Amino acid sequence: MSPLTPTIEQLFAFGPNIITGTGGSGTRVVARIVRDGGMFIGTHLGPNNQDAREFHAFFDRWINPFMTRDAVPLLPASAAEMAHDFRAALERHCAELGPVPRPWGWKTPRGLFLLPFFHSQLPTLKLLHLVRDGRDMAYSKRRRHLKMHGSAVLGPTAEDWSEPLKLMASWQRVNLLALDYGEQHLPGQYLVVRFEDLCGDPVRTIEQIFDFFGLSGDAEALARLEVAQPESLGRWREQDPDILAELHHIGEAALQRFGYAVPSRRA
């Protein structure tokens, strides 16, 4: 960090504010909204998705070992190295934040895999968990994270499943892990926002996000500028009913926890 940049410890009073959610769930829209509301989300960002690029190599290296730590525990030396790598990425991310205290954080969908780790390193964090209907996510074309981390998330039992079933199972596991941890360990520091609510009632949802992060701005203007319902919203309704029945079976617990209606099973 430059001499004019606050230390990470000094910044804890103003963040970090983390935006995360399964890739394709709308995190880039929320990132633009909070940036417009005055939050620093980094200067080295993905050209279209607003991802904080300083964390990419860290995620590539550590998500799979962290997700499989129950079966293959991280040795103390590895845990210390993981913390060191994260600190280095965090300092690079904040290098251009500047001396004036203000809300800061980042948007990284893959952060959803590492919520307990983030909390252990940054106890004052606030986390916005964006979620989109898992049935829509099962038909997403964004499958890079499944290829990179699917084995660590799902294990060998799902190797022969179709892509939609794998995507639904992965969506359920990572989102429920985050939801359970957030509700149990982050009271007042954790907020779930559904993408469908952002599209359906953008002004109220933007106001909720600003209130959570301590930001300010014209919610109505931002809703007009940043929020547009994609044609892909609800795409699952056009899919094969037999596959949808399997998706409902696999993802029922998470769908219900996040407030998505699940058809009753046939007798």
FENLIN-V792315 format. One record per residue. SS is DSSP state (A for helix, B for strand, O for the rest). NEAR is the number of other ideal C-beta (glycine too) atoms within 10 Angstrom. Layout:
# FENLIN-V792315
<<SS | NEAR> <SS | NEAR>>
This chain:
# FENLIN-V792315
<<O | 13> <O | 9> <O | 5> <O | 9> <O | 16> <O | 18> <O | 10> <A | 16> <A | 7> <A | 11> <A | 22> <A | 14> <A | 9> <A | 18> <O | 24> <O | 23> <B | 24> <B | 23> <B | 30> <B | 25> <O | 27> <O | 27> <O | 20> <O | 23> <O | 28> <O | 22> <A | 27> <A | 21> <A | 20> <A | 26> <A | 27> <A | 17> <A | 26> <A | 26> <A | 17> <A | 16> <O | 19> <O | 15> <O | 24> <B | 23> <O | 22> <O | 25> <O | 13> <O | 13> <B | 18> <O | 15> <O | 7> <O | 7> <O | 16> <O | 21> <O | 25> <B | 24> <A | 18> <A | 21> <A | 22> <A | 15> <A | 12> <A | 20> <A | 22> <A | 12> <A | 13> <A | 21> <A | 21> <A | 18> <A | 16> <A | 19> <A | 20> <O | 16> <O | 15> <O | 6> <O | 8> <O | 10> <O | 11> <O | 16> <O | 10> <A | 8> <A | 8> <A | 14> <A | 17> <A | 11> <A | 14> <A | 19> <A | 14> <A | 10> <A | 15> <A | 19> <A | 13> <A | 13> <A | 19> <A | 20> <A | 14> <A | 17> <A | 23> <O | 24> <O | 15> <O | 13> <O | 21> <O | 14> <O | 10> <O | 8> <O | 13> <O | 14> <O | 19> <B | 20> <B | 27> <B | 27> <B | 30> <O | 30> <A | 22> <A | 20> <A | 24> <A | 24> <A | 25> <A | 24> <A | 24> <A | 14> <A | 19> <A | 18> <A | 19> <A | 11> <A | 16> <O | 19> <O | 11> <O | 12> <O | 18> <B | 20> <B | 25> <B | 23> <B | 26> <B | 25> <B | 26> <O | 25> <O | 22> <A | 26> <A | 24> <A | 23> <A | 27> <O | 26> <O | 18> <O | 20> <O | 7> <O | 14> <O | 15> <A | 9> <A | 22> <A | 20> <A | 9> <A | 15> <A | 21> <A | 20> <A | 15> <A | 18> <A | 23> <A | 18> <O | 14> <A | 7> <A | 8> <A | 16> <O | 10> <O | 8> <O | 16> <O | 12> <A | 13> <A | 21> <A | 19> <A | 21> <A | 28> <A | 27> <A | 24> <A | 24> <A | 29> <A | 22> <A | 17> <A | 23> <A | 25> <A | 15> <A | 16> <A | 25> <A | 18> <A | 12> <A | 17> <A | 18> <A | 12> <A | 9> <A | 13> <O | 18> <O | 8> <O | 7> <O | 16> <B | 21> <B | 17> <B | 19> <B | 22> <B | 20> <A | 25> <A | 20> <A | 15> <A | 25> <A | 18> <A | 13> <O | 14> <A | 21> <A | 15> <A | 13> <A | 22> <A | 27> <A | 17> <A | 17> <A | 24> <A | 19> <A | 11> <A | 18> <A | 21> <O | 15> <O | 20> <O | 10> <O | 16> <O | 13> <A | 19> <A | 12> <A | 12> <A | 21> <A | 20> <A | 12> <A | 12> <A | 18> <O | 20> <O | 11> <O | 13> <O | 13> <O | 7> <O | 13> <O | 16> <O | 13> <A | 16> <A | 20> <A | 9> <A | 8> <O | 15> <O | 10> <A | 7> <A | 8> <A | 17> <A | 17> <A | 13> <A | 16> <A | 27> <A | 19> <A | 12> <A | 22> <A | 28> <A | 16> <A | 11> <A | 20> <A | 21> <A | 11> <A | 16> <O | 20> <O | 12> <O | 19> <O | 8> <O | 14> <O | 10> <O | 7> <O | 9> <O | 5> <O | 3>>
